[in-house]
Amino acid sequence: MVVMPPETAETPAASADGRRAESKATDRPVVVYDGTCGFCRKQVGRIRRWDRAEEFTFISSHEPDLLERYPQLAGEDLDAGMRLIEPGGRLFAGADAVHAIARRLPRFRWLTWLYHVPGVKQIARLVYGWIARRRHKLGQTCSPDGACRIDR
């Protein structure tokens, strides 16, 4: 899902490790993810490793002033998946955010054309939604009897 919000002035965003973004948050794309989810943090860690040019700023969806910094997220169900806010304010959600991130990573850029093959986008959105709904379980360590520990 691509959402086109109105242009907004933004303040610097804190990254997942507490660092502040550069003076203008719109200088780099902002990845908004569930910072309480072990699975999500692991995926963000992978993106960070692949992002050698430090193209992205990362921020947890649980930051107290998130909506003040990024008002275009108001009304968004941030539990439904990650968001990517591009410079200029364009907002991508879920599988579309993953695709927009991959377009900026040299390691995956060459594969991103596949997202435009008929049917691939719809399948990617379904798979992403399935994973997003189960992300906490995917980030847990579960015993055979079904008792799980959330990795926080």
C-alpha positions as CSV (number, residue, x, y, z in Angstrom):
1,M,0.0,0.0,0.0
2,V,1.4,3.4,-1.0
3,V,0.0,6.4,0.9
4,M,0.6,9.9,-0.4
5,P,0.5,12.3,2.6
6,P,0.7,16.0,2.4
7,E,4.2,17.6,2.7
8,T,5.1,18.2,6.4
9,A,8.0,19.7,8.2
10,E,9.8,17.1,10.3
11,T,12.2,17.2,13.3
12,P,15.1,14.8,13.7
13,A,14.3,11.2,14.4
14,A,16.0,8.9,16.9
15,S,17.3,5.7,15.5
16,A,16.7,2.3,17.2
17,D,20.1,2.6,18.9
18,G,19.3,6.1,20.3
19,R,21.4,8.1,17.8
20,R,19.8,11.2,16.3
21,A,19.2,11.5,12.6
22,E,20.8,14.3,10.7
23,S,19.4,17.8,11.2
24,K,16.7,17.2,8.6
25,A,14.8,13.9,8.9
26,T,13.6,14.3,5.3
27,D,17.2,13.9,4.1
28,R,17.0,10.1,4.5
29,P,14.2,7.6,4.3
30,V,12.8,6.6,7.7
31,V,12.1,3.0,8.5
32,V,9.4,2.7,11.2
33,Y,9.2,-0.7,12.7
34,D,7.9,-2.5,15.9
35,G,10.8,-2.0,18.3
36,T,9.3,-4.4,20.8
37,C,9.3,-7.3,18.4
38,G,12.4,-9.6,18.3
39,F,11.6,-10.7,14.7
40,C,11.3,-7.1,13.6
41,R,14.5,-6.0,15.3
42,K,16.3,-8.9,13.7
43,Q,15.1,-7.8,10.2
44,V,16.0,-4.2,10.9
45,G,19.5,-5.4,11.9
46,R,19.8,-7.1,8.5
47,I,18.8,-4.0,6.7
48,R,21.4,-2.0,8.7
49,R,24.1,-4.5,7.7
50,W,23.1,-4.3,4.0
51,D,22.8,-0.5,4.2
52,R,26.5,0.3,4.0
53,A,25.9,3.8,2.7
54,E,23.8,4.5,5.9
55,E,20.9,5.5,3.6
56,F,18.2,4.9,6.2
57,T,17.1,6.3,9.6
58,F,15.4,3.7,11.8
59,I,12.8,4.4,14.5
60,S,10.6,2.3,16.7
61,S,6.8,2.7,16.2
62,H,6.7,2.9,20.0
63,E,8.6,6.2,20.3
64,P,6.5,8.5,22.4
65,D,6.7,11.5,20.0
66,L,6.5,9.5,16.8
67,L,3.3,11.1,15.6
68,E,4.6,14.6,16.4
69,R,7.7,13.9,14.3
70,Y,5.8,12.1,11.5
71,P,2.2,13.3,11.4
72,Q,1.6,11.3,8.1
73,L,1.6,8.2,10.3
74,A,-1.6,9.4,12.1
75,G,-4.4,6.9,11.4
76,E,-1.9,4.2,10.3
77,D,-2.2,0.8,11.9
78,L,1.5,0.5,12.8
79,D,0.9,-3.0,14.2
80,A,0.1,-4.2,10.6
81,G,3.7,-3.8,9.5
82,M,6.7,-1.5,8.9
83,R,6.4,1.8,7.2
84,L,8.9,3.7,5.1
85,I,8.7,7.5,4.8
86,E,10.8,8.7,1.9
87,P,12.3,12.2,1.7
88,G,9.4,14.5,0.7
89,G,6.9,12.5,2.8
90,R,5.8,9.6,0.5
91,L,4.7,6.7,2.7
92,F,5.0,3.0,2.0
93,A,3.4,0.2,4.1
94,G,4.2,-3.5,4.6
95,A,5.4,-5.3,1.5
96,D,5.5,-2.0,-0.5
97,A,7.9,-0.6,2.2
98,V,10.1,-3.7,1.8
99,H,10.2,-3.2,-1.9
100,A,11.0,0.6,-1.5
101,I,13.8,-0.4,0.9
102,A,15.2,-3.0,-1.5
103,R,15.3,-0.4,-4.3
104,R,17.8,1.5,-2.3
105,L,20.0,-1.4,-1.3
106,P,22.6,-2.3,-4.0
107,R,22.5,-5.9,-3.0
108,F,18.8,-6.2,-3.9
109,R,18.2,-3.4,-6.4
110,W,18.6,-5.7,-9.3
111,L,15.7,-7.9,-8.1
112,T,13.1,-5.2,-7.5
113,W,11.7,-5.4,-11.0
114,L,10.1,-8.6,-10.1
115,Y,7.7,-6.7,-7.8
116,H,6.0,-5.4,-11.0
117,V,5.4,-8.8,-12.6
118,P,1.7,-9.4,-12.6
119,G,0.6,-11.1,-9.4
120,V,3.9,-10.8,-7.5
121,K,2.9,-7.6,-5.6
122,Q,-0.4,-9.2,-4.5
123,I,1.4,-12.4,-3.3
124,A,4.1,-10.4,-1.6
125,R,1.4,-8.4,0.3
126,L,-0.4,-11.6,1.4
127,V,2.9,-13.2,2.6
128,Y,3.9,-10.0,4.3
129,G,0.5,-9.8,6.1
130,W,0.8,-13.4,7.2
131,I,4.3,-12.8,8.6
132,A,3.3,-9.5,10.3
133,R,0.3,-11.1,12.1
134,R,2.7,-13.8,13.4
135,R,5.8,-11.7,14.0
136,H,5.8,-12.0,17.8
137,K,5.5,-15.7,17.6
138,L,8.3,-15.8,15.0
139,G,10.5,-13.8,17.4
140,Q,9.8,-16.2,20.3
141,T,11.6,-19.3,21.5
142,C,8.8,-21.9,21.9
143,S,9.0,-25.3,23.6
144,P,7.3,-28.3,22.1
145,D,4.4,-28.0,24.5
146,G,3.6,-24.5,23.0
147,A,4.9,-22.4,25.9
148,C,6.7,-19.4,24.4
149,R,9.0,-16.7,25.6
150,I,8.9,-13.4,23.7
151,D,12.3,-12.2,22.7
152,R,12.4,-8.6,23.8
